[in-house]
Amino acid sequence: MKVIACIEDPVVIQKILNHLKEKGEYQDALRLPESRGPPQTRLFG
């Protein structure tokens, strides 16, 4: 993975986060996937 840019200006960061929050994408990014149990290895061996 390559880092293309690093945004360090707090004003710019806040603008980006506000924009994502308005679009609803910010909340989607904070959701965790559904948890699931470990694989049942006894079935395959």
C-alpha positions in Angstrom: 0.0 0.0 0.0 1.3 3.4 -0.9 0.5 6.7 0.9 -0.5 9.2 -1.7 -1.3 12.1 0.5 -1.3 13.1 4.2 -3.7 15.8 5.3 -2.6 17.5 8.5 -4.5 20.8 8.4 -7.3 20.5 11.1 -9.6 22.9 9.2 -9.4 20.7 6.1 -9.9 17.5 8.1 -13.0 18.9 9.7 -14.4 20.0 6.4 -13.9 16.5 5.0 -15.5 14.9 8.1 -18.5 17.3 7.9 -19.0 16.5 4.3 -18.9 12.7 4.9 -21.3 13.1 7.8 -23.8 15.0 5.7 -23.7 12.3 3.0 -24.2 9.5 5.5 -21.0 7.8 4.5 -19.3 8.7 7.8 -21.8 6.7 9.9 -21.5 3.7 7.5 -17.7 3.6 8.0 -18.1 3.4 11.8 -20.3 0.3 11.7 -18.7 -3.0 12.5 -19.6 -6.1 10.5 -21.8 -8.7 12.1 -19.9 -11.0 14.4 -19.8 -14.7 13.7 -18.6 -17.8 15.3 -15.2 -19.4 14.6 -15.1 -21.9 11.7 -16.0 -25.5 12.6 -12.8 -27.3 11.7 -14.0 -30.7 12.8 -16.3 -30.8 9.8 -13.3 -30.7 7.4 -10.7 -33.0 9.0 
